[in-house]
Amino acid sequence: MGAVKALMMDIEEKFFNHVSEEDYSCECFEEFESNVLNKPGIQKDLSLSDIKDMASTTWNEYWSNYP
């Protein structure tokens, strides 16, 4: 496995250690992002830009399943 892929998988795993399916029930992305940023310990595990990137990516992927 390539180093970049391994790094991305590590970031994803750390993100999902803090975020659950229930978090996606927020009314809007801004609320979701705020909730994610305030999860205890997440900013110790991931950089602010990684958190924001993962929040945006996963929010869009989650809600793309609903027309």
Distance bins in CASP14 RR format, pairs under 12 A and 6 or more apart:
PFRMAT RR
TARGET T0000
AUTHOR 0000-0000-0000
RMODE 2
METHOD distances of the structure
MODEL  1
1 7 0 0 0 0 0 1 0 0 0 0 0
1 8 0 0 0 0 0 1 0 0 0 0 0
1 9 0 0 0 0 1 0 0 0 0 0 0
1 10 0 0 0 0 0 1 0 0 0 0 0
2 8 0 0 0 0 1 0 0 0 0 0 0
2 9 0 0 0 0 1 0 0 0 0 0 0
2 10 0 0 0 0 0 1 0 0 0 0 0
3 9 0 0 0 0 0 1 0 0 0 0 0
3 10 0 0 0 0 0 1 0 0 0 0 0
4 10 0 0 0 0 0 1 0 0 0 0 0
4 11 0 0 0 0 0 1 0 0 0 0 0
5 11 0 0 0 0 0 1 0 0 0 0 0
5 12 0 0 0 0 0 1 0 0 0 0 0
6 12 0 0 0 0 0 1 0 0 0 0 0
6 13 0 0 0 0 0 1 0 0 0 0 0
7 13 0 0 0 0 0 1 0 0 0 0 0
7 14 0 0 0 0 0 1 0 0 0 0 0
7 46 0 0 0 0 0 1 0 0 0 0 0
7 47 0 0 0 0 0 1 0 0 0 0 0
7 50 0 0 0 0 1 0 0 0 0 0 0
8 14 0 0 0 0 0 1 0 0 0 0 0
8 15 0 0 0 0 0 1 0 0 0 0 0
8 46 0 0 0 0 0 1 0 0 0 0 0
8 50 0 0 0 0 1 0 0 0 0 0 0
8 53 0 0 0 0 0 1 0 0 0 0 0
8 54 0 0 0 0 1 0 0 0 0 0 0
8 57 0 0 0 0 0 1 0 0 0 0 0
9 15 0 0 0 0 0 1 0 0 0 0 0
9 16 0 0 0 0 0 1 0 0 0 0 0
9 54 0 0 0 0 0 1 0 0 0 0 0
10 16 0 0 0 0 0 1 0 0 0 0 0
10 17 0 0 0 0 0 1 0 0 0 0 0
10 45 0 0 0 0 1 0 0 0 0 0 0
10 46 0 0 0 0 1 0 0 0 0 0 0
10 50 0 0 0 0 0 1 0 0 0 0 0
10 54 0 0 0 0 0 1 0 0 0 0 0
11 17 0 0 0 0 0 1 0 0 0 0 0
11 18 0 0 0 0 0 1 0 0 0 0 0
11 42 0 0 0 0 0 1 0 0 0 0 0
11 45 0 0 0 0 1 0 0 0 0 0 0
11 46 1 0 0 1 0 0 0 0 0 0 0
11 47 0 0 0 0 1 0 0 0 0 0 0
11 49 0 0 0 0 0 1 0 0 0 0 0
11 50 1 0 1 0 0 0 0 0 0 0 0
11 51 0 0 0 0 1 0 0 0 0 0 0
11 52 0 0 0 0 0 1 0 0 0 0 0
11 53 0 0 0 0 1 0 0 0 0 0 0
11 54 1 0 0 1 0 0 0 0 0 0 0
11 55 0 0 0 0 0 1 0 0 0 0 0
11 57 0 0 0 0 0 1 0 0 0 0 0
11 58 0 0 0 0 0 1 0 0 0 0 0
12 18 0 0 0 0 0 1 0 0 0 0 0
12 19 0 0 0 0 0 1 0 0 0 0 0
12 45 0 0 0 0 0 1 0 0 0 0 0
12 46 0 0 0 0 0 1 0 0 0 0 0
12 50 0 0 0 0 1 0 0 0 0 0 0
12 51 0 0 0 0 0 1 0 0 0 0 0
12 53 0 0 0 0 0 1 0 0 0 0 0
12 54 1 0 0 1 0 0 0 0 0 0 0
12 55 0 0 0 0 0 1 0 0 0 0 0
12 57 0 0 0 0 1 0 0 0 0 0 0
12 58 0 0 0 0 1 0 0 0 0 0 0
12 61 0 0 0 0 0 1 0 0 0 0 0
13 19 0 0 0 0 0 1 0 0 0 0 0
13 45 0 0 0 0 1 0 0 0 0 0 0
13 46 0 0 0 0 0 1 0 0 0 0 0
13 50 0 0 0 0 0 1 0 0 0 0 0
13 54 0 0 0 0 0 1 0 0 0 0 0
14 36 0 0 0 0 0 1 0 0 0 0 0
14 39 0 0 0 0 0 1 0 0 0 0 0
14 41 0 0 0 0 1 0 0 0 0 0 0
14 42 1 0 0 1 0 0 0 0 0 0 0
14 43 0 0 0 0 0 1 0 0 0 0 0
14 44 0 0 0 0 1 0 0 0 0 0 0
14 45 1 0 1 0 0 0 0 0 0 0 0
14 46 1 0 1 0 0 0 0 0 0 0 0
14 47 0 0 0 0 0 1 0 0 0 0 0
14 50 0 0 0 0 1 0 0 0 0 0 0
14 51 0 0 0 0 1 0 0 0 0 0 0
14 54 0 0 0 0 1 0 0 0 0 0 0
15 23 0 0 0 0 0 1 0 0 0 0 0
15 36 0 0 0 0 1 0 0 0 0 0 0
15 37 0 0 0 0 0 1 0 0 0 0 0
15 39 0 0 0 0 1 0 0 0 0 0 0
15 41 0 0 0 0 0 1 0 0 0 0 0
15 42 1 0 0 1 0 0 0 0 0 0 0
15 43 0 0 0 0 0 1 0 0 0 0 0
15 45 0 0 0 0 1 0 0 0 0 0 0
15 46 1 0 0 1 0 0 0 0 0 0 0
15 47 0 0 0 0 0 1 0 0 0 0 0
15 50 1 0 0 1 0 0 0 0 0 0 0
15 51 1 0 0 1 0 0 0 0 0 0 0
15 52 0 0 0 0 0 1 0 0 0 0 0
15 53 0 0 0 0 1 0 0 0 0 0 0
15 54 1 0 1 0 0 0 0 0 0 0 0
15 55 1 0 0 1 0 0 0 0 0 0 0
15 56 0 0 0 0 0 1 0 0 0 0 0
15 57 0 0 0 0 1 0 0 0 0 0 0
15 58 1 0 0 1 0 0 0 0 0 0 0
15 59 0 0 0 0 0 1 0 0 0 0 0
16 23 0 0 0 0 0 1 0 0 0 0 0
16 24 0 0 0 0 0 1 0 0 0 0 0
16 36 0 0 0 0 0 1 0 0 0 0 0
16 39 0 0 0 0 0 1 0 0 0 0 0
16 42 0 0 0 0 0 1 0 0 0 0 0
16 45 0 0 0 0 0 1 0 0 0 0 0
16 46 0 0 0 0 0 1 0 0 0 0 0
16 51 0 0 0 0 0 1 0 0 0 0 0
16 54 0 0 0 0 1 0 0 0 0 0 0
16 55 0 0 0 0 0 1 0 0 0 0 0
16 57 0 0 0 0 0 1 0 0 0 0 0
16 58 0 0 0 0 1 0 0 0 0 0 0
16 62 0 0 0 0 0 1 0 0 0 0 0
17 36 0 0 0 0 0 1 0 0 0 0 0
17 39 0 0 0 0 1 0 0 0 0 0 0
17 40 0 0 0 0 0 1 0 0 0 0 0
17 41 0 0 0 0 1 0 0 0 0 0 0
17 42 0 0 0 0 1 0 0 0 0 0 0
17 44 0 0 0 0 0 1 0 0 0 0 0
17 45 1 0 0 1 0 0 0 0 0 0 0
17 46 0 0 0 0 1 0 0 0 0 0 0
17 54 0 0 0 0 0 1 0 0 0 0 0
18 35 0 0 0 0 0 1 0 0 0 0 0
18 36 1 0 0 1 0 0 0 0 0 0 0
18 37 0 0 0 0 0 1 0 0 0 0 0
18 38 0 0 0 0 0 1 0 0 0 0 0
18 39 1 0 1 0 0 0 0 0 0 0 0
18 40 1 0 0 1 0 0 0 0 0 0 0
18 41 1 0 0 1 0 0 0 0 0 0 0
18 42 1 0 1 0 0 0 0 0 0 0 0
18 43 0 0 0 0 1 0 0 0 0 0 0
18 44 0 0 0 0 0 1 0 0 0 0 0
18 45 1 0 0 1 0 0 0 0 0 0 0
18 46 0 0 0 0 1 0 0 0 0 0 0
18 50 0 0 0 0 0 1 0 0 0 0 0
18 51 0 0 0 0 1 0 0 0 0 0 0
18 54 0 0 0 0 1 0 0 0 0 0 0
18 55 0 0 0 0 0 1 0 0 0 0 0
18 58 0 0 0 0 0 1 0 0 0 0 0
19 25 0 0 0 0 0 1 0 0 0 0 0
19 26 0 0 0 0 0 1 0 0 0 0 0
19 32 0 0 0 0 1 0 0 0 0 0 0
19 33 0 0 0 0 0 1 0 0 0 0 0
19 35 0 0 0 0 1 0 0 0 0 0 0
19 36 1 0 1 0 0 0 0 0 0 0 0
19 37 0 0 0 0 0 1 0 0 0 0 0
19 38 0 0 0 0 0 1 0 0 0 0 0
19 39 1 0 0 1 0 0 0 0 0 0 0
19 41 0 0 0 0 0 1 0 0 0 0 0
19 42 0 0 0 0 1 0 0 0 0 0 0
19 45 0 0 0 0 0 1 0 0 0 0 0
19 46 0 0 0 0 0 1 0 0 0 0 0
19 51 0 0 0 0 1 0 0 0 0 0 0
19 54 0 0 0 0 1 0 0 0 0 0 0
19 55 1 0 0 1 0 0 0 0 0 0 0
19 57 0 0 0 0 0 1 0 0 0 0 0
19 58 1 0 0 1 0 0 0 0 0 0 0
19 59 0 0 0 0 0 1 0 0 0 0 0
19 62 0 0 0 0 0 1 0 0 0 0 0
20 32 0 0 0 0 0 1 0 0 0 0 0
20 35 0 0 0 0 0 1 0 0 0 0 0
20 36 0 0 0 0 0 1 0 0 0 0 0
20 39 0 0 0 0 1 0 0 0 0 0 0
20 58 0 0 0 0 0 1 0 0 0 0 0
20 62 0 0 0 0 0 1 0 0 0 0 0
21 58 0 0 0 0 0 1 0 0 0 0 0
21 62 0 0 0 0 1 0 0 0 0 0 0
22 32 0 0 0 0 0 1 0 0 0 0 0
22 35 0 0 0 0 0 1 0 0 0 0 0
22 62 0 0 0 0 0 1 0 0 0 0 0
23 29 0 0 0 0 0 1 0 0 0 0 0
23 31 0 0 0 0 1 0 0 0 0 0 0
23 32 1 0 0 1 0 0 0 0 0 0 0
23 33 0 0 0 0 0 1 0 0 0 0 0
23 34 0 0 0 0 0 1 0 0 0 0 0
23 35 1 0 0 1 0 0 0 0 0 0 0
23 36 1 0 0 1 0 0 0 0 0 0 0
23 37 0 0 0 0 0 1 0 0 0 0 0
23 38 0 0 0 0 0 1 0 0 0 0 0
23 39 0 0 0 0 1 0 0 0 0 0 0
23 42 0 0 0 0 0 1 0 0 0 0 0
23 54 0 0 0 0 0 1 0 0 0 0 0
23 55 0 0 0 0 1 0 0 0 0 0 0
23 58 0 0 0 0 1 0 0 0 0 0 0
23 59 0 0 0 0 1 0 0 0 0 0 0
23 62 0 0 0 0 1 0 0 0 0 0 0
24 31 0 0 0 0 0 1 0 0 0 0 0
24 32 1 0 0 1 0 0 0 0 0 0 0
24 33 0 0 0 0 0 1 0 0 0 0 0
24 35 0 0 0 0 1 0 0 0 0 0 0
24 36 0 0 0 0 0 1 0 0 0 0 0
24 55 0 0 0 0 0 1 0 0 0 0 0
24 58 1 0 0 1 0 0 0 0 0 0 0
24 59 1 0 0 1 0 0 0 0 0 0 0
24 60 0 0 0 0 0 1 0 0 0 0 0
24 61 0 0 0 0 1 0 0 0 0 0 0
24 62 1 0 1 0 0 0 0 0 0 0 0
24 63 1 0 0 1 0 0 0 0 0 0 0
24 64 0 0 0 0 0 1 0 0 0 0 0
24 65 0 0 0 0 0 1 0 0 0 0 0
24 66 0 0 0 0 0 1 0 0 0 0 0
25 31 0 0 0 0 1 0 0 0 0 0 0
25 32 0 0 0 0 1 0 0 0 0 0 0
25 35 0 0 0 0 0 1 0 0 0 0 0
25 59 0 0 0 0 0 1 0 0 0 0 0
25 62 0 0 0 0 0 1 0 0 0 0 0
25 63 0 0 0 0 0 1 0 0 0 0 0
25 66 0 0 0 0 0 1 0 0 0 0 0
26 32 1 0 1 0 0 0 0 0 0 0 0
26 33 0 0 0 0 1 0 0 0 0 0 0
26 34 0 0 0 0 1 0 0 0 0 0 0
26 35 1 0 0 1 0 0 0 0 0 0 0
26 36 0 0 0 0 1 0 0 0 0 0 0
26 55 0 0 0 0 0 1 0 0 0 0 0
26 59 0 0 0 0 1 0 0 0 0 0 0
26 62 0 0 0 0 0 1 0 0 0 0 0
26 63 0 0 0 0 0 1 0 0 0 0 0
27 34 0 0 0 0 0 1 0 0 0 0 0
27 35 0 0 0 0 0 1 0 0 0 0 0
27 59 0 0 0 0 0 1 0 0 0 0 0
27 63 0 0 0 0 0 1 0 0 0 0 0
28 34 0 0 0 0 1 0 0 0 0 0 0
28 35 0 0 0 0 0 1 0 0 0 0 0
28 59 0 0 0 0 1 0 0 0 0 0 0
28 63 0 0 0 0 0 1 0 0 0 0 0
29 35 0 0 0 0 0 1 0 0 0 0 0
29 36 0 0 0 0 0 1 0 0 0 0 0
29 52 0 0 0 0 0 1 0 0 0 0 0
29 55 1 0 0 1 0 0 0 0 0 0 0
29 56 1 0 0 1 0 0 0 0 0 0 0
29 57 0 0 0 0 0 1 0 0 0 0 0
29 58 0 0 0 0 0 1 0 0 0 0 0
29 59 1 0 1 0 0 0 0 0 0 0 0
29 60 0 0 0 0 1 0 0 0 0 0 0
29 62 0 0 0 0 0 1 0 0 0 0 0
29 63 0 0 0 0 1 0 0 0 0 0 0
30 36 0 0 0 0 0 1 0 0 0 0 0
30 37 0 0 0 0 0 1 0 0 0 0 0
30 52 0 0 0 0 0 1 0 0 0 0 0
30 55 0 0 0 0 0 1 0 0 0 0 0
30 56 0 0 0 0 0 1 0 0 0 0 0
30 59 0 0 0 0 0 1 0 0 0 0 0
31 37 0 0 0 0 0 1 0 0 0 0 0
31 38 0 0 0 0 0 1 0 0 0 0 0
31 55 0 0 0 0 0 1 0 0 0 0 0
31 59 0 0 0 0 0 1 0 0 0 0 0
32 38 0 0 0 0 0 1 0 0 0 0 0
32 39 0 0 0 0 0 1 0 0 0 0 0
32 51 0 0 0 0 0 1 0 0 0 0 0
32 52 0 0 0 0 0 1 0 0 0 0 0
32 54 0 0 0 0 0 1 0 0 0 0 0
32 55 1 0 0 1 0 0 0 0 0 0 0
32 56 0 0 0 0 1 0 0 0 0 0 0
32 57 0 0 0 0 0 1 0 0 0 0 0
32 58 0 0 0 0 1 0 0 0 0 0 0
32 59 1 0 1 0 0 0 0 0 0 0 0
32 60 0 0 0 0 0 1 0 0 0 0 0
32 62 0 0 0 0 1 0 0 0 0 0 0
32 63 0 0 0 0 1 0 0 0 0 0 0
33 39 0 0 0 0 0 1 0 0 0 0 0
33 42 0 0 0 0 0 1 0 0 0 0 0
33 48 0 0 0 0 0 1 0 0 0 0 0
33 51 0 0 0 0 1 0 0 0 0 0 0
33 52 1 0 0 1 0 0 0 0 0 0 0
33 53 0 0 0 0 0 1 0 0 0 0 0
33 54 0 0 0 0 0 1 0 0 0 0 0
33 55 1 0 1 0 0 0 0 0 0 0 0
33 56 1 0 0 1 0 0 0 0 0 0 0
33 57 0 0 0 0 0 1 0 0 0 0 0
33 58 0 0 0 0 0 1 0 0 0 0 0
33 59 1 0 0 1 0 0 0 0 0 0 0
33 60 0 0 0 0 0 1 0 0 0 0 0
34 51 0 0 0 0 0 1 0 0 0 0 0
34 52 0 0 0 0 0 1 0 0 0 0 0
34 55 0 0 0 0 1 0 0 0 0 0 0
34 59 0 0 0 0 0 1 0 0 0 0 0
35 42 0 0 0 0 0 1 0 0 0 0 0
35 51 0 0 0 0 0 1 0 0 0 0 0
35 55 0 0 0 0 1 0 0 0 0 0 0
35 59 0 0 0 0 0 1 0 0 0 0 0
36 42 1 0 0 1 0 0 0 0 0 0 0
36 43 0 0 0 0 0 1 0 0 0 0 0
36 45 0 0 0 0 0 1 0 0 0 0 0
36 46 0 0 0 0 1 0 0 0 0 0 0
36 48 0 0 0 0 0 1 0 0 0 0 0
36 50 0 0 0 0 0 1 0 0 0 0 0
36 51 1 0 0 1 0 0 0 0 0 0 0
36 52 0 0 0 0 1 0 0 0 0 0 0
36 53 0 0 0 0 0 1 0 0 0 0 0
36 54 0 0 0 0 1 0 0 0 0 0 0
36 55 1 0 1 0 0 0 0 0 0 0 0
36 56 0 0 0 0 0 1 0 0 0 0 0
36 57 0 0 0 0 0 1 0 0 0 0 0
36 58 0 0 0 0 1 0 0 0 0 0 0
36 59 0 0 0 0 1 0 0 0 0 0 0
37 43 1 0 0 1 0 0 0 0 0 0 0
37 46 0 0 0 0 0 1 0 0 0 0 0
37 47 0 0 0 0 0 1 0 0 0 0 0
37 48 1 0 0 1 0 0 0 0 0 0 0
37 49 0 0 0 0 0 1 0 0 0 0 0
37 50 0 0 0 0 0 1 0 0 0 0 0
37 51 1 0 0 1 0 0 0 0 0 0 0
37 52 1 0 0 1 0 0 0 0 0 0 0
37 54 0 0 0 0 0 1 0 0 0 0 0
37 55 1 0 0 1 0 0 0 0 0 0 0
38 51 0 0 0 0 0 1 0 0 0 0 0
38 55 0 0 0 0 0 1 0 0 0 0 0
39 45 0 0 0 0 1 0 0 0 0 0 0
39 46 0 0 0 0 0 1 0 0 0 0 0
39 51 0 0 0 0 1 0 0 0 0 0 0
39 54 0 0 0 0 0 1 0 0 0 0 0
39 55 0 0 0 0 0 1 0 0 0 0 0
41 51 0 0 0 0 0 1 0 0 0 0 0
42 48 0 0 0 0 1 0 0 0 0 0 0
42 50 0 0 0 0 1 0 0 0 0 0 0
42 51 1 0 0 1 0 0 0 0 0 0 0
42 52 0 0 0 0 0 1 0 0 0 0 0
42 54 0 0 0 0 1 0 0 0 0 0 0
42 55 0 0 0 0 1 0 0 0 0 0 0
43 49 0 0 0 0 0 1 0 0 0 0 0
43 50 0 0 0 0 1 0 0 0 0 0 0
43 51 1 0 0 1 0 0 0 0 0 0 0
43 52 0 0 0 0 0 1 0 0 0 0 0
44 51 0 0 0 0 0 1 0 0 0 0 0
45 51 0 0 0 0 1 0 0 0 0 0 0
45 54 0 0 0 0 0 1 0 0 0 0 0
46 52 0 0 0 0 1 0 0 0 0 0 0
46 53 0 0 0 0 1 0 0 0 0 0 0
46 54 1 0 0 1 0 0 0 0 0 0 0
46 55 0 0 0 0 0 1 0 0 0 0 0
47 53 0 0 0 0 1 0 0 0 0 0 0
47 54 0 0 0 0 0 1 0 0 0 0 0
48 54 0 0 0 0 0 1 0 0 0 0 0
48 55 0 0 0 0 0 1 0 0 0 0 0
49 55 0 0 0 0 0 1 0 0 0 0 0
49 56 0 0 0 0 0 1 0 0 0 0 0
50 56 0 0 0 0 0 1 0 0 0 0 0
50 57 0 0 0 0 0 1 0 0 0 0 0
50 58 0 0 0 0 0 1 0 0 0 0 0
51 57 0 0 0 0 0 1 0 0 0 0 0
51 58 0 0 0 0 0 1 0 0 0 0 0
51 59 0 0 0 0 0 1 0 0 0 0 0
52 58 0 0 0 0 0 1 0 0 0 0 0
52 59 0 0 0 0 0 1 0 0 0 0 0
53 59 0 0 0 0 0 1 0 0 0 0 0
53 60 0 0 0 0 0 1 0 0 0 0 0
54 60 0 0 0 0 0 1 0 0 0 0 0
54 61 0 0 0 0 0 1 0 0 0 0 0
54 62 0 0 0 0 0 1 0 0 0 0 0
55 61 0 0 0 0 0 1 0 0 0 0 0
55 62 0 0 0 0 0 1 0 0 0 0 0
56 62 0 0 0 0 0 1 0 0 0 0 0
56 63 0 0 0 0 0 1 0 0 0 0 0
57 63 0 0 0 0 0 1 0 0 0 0 0
57 64 0 0 0 0 0 1 0 0 0 0 0
58 64 0 0 0 0 0 1 0 0 0 0 0
58 65 0 0 0 0 0 1 0 0 0 0 0
59 65 0 0 0 0 0 1 0 0 0 0 0
59 66 0 0 0 0 0 1 0 0 0 0 0
60 66 0 0 0 0 0 1 0 0 0 0 0
END
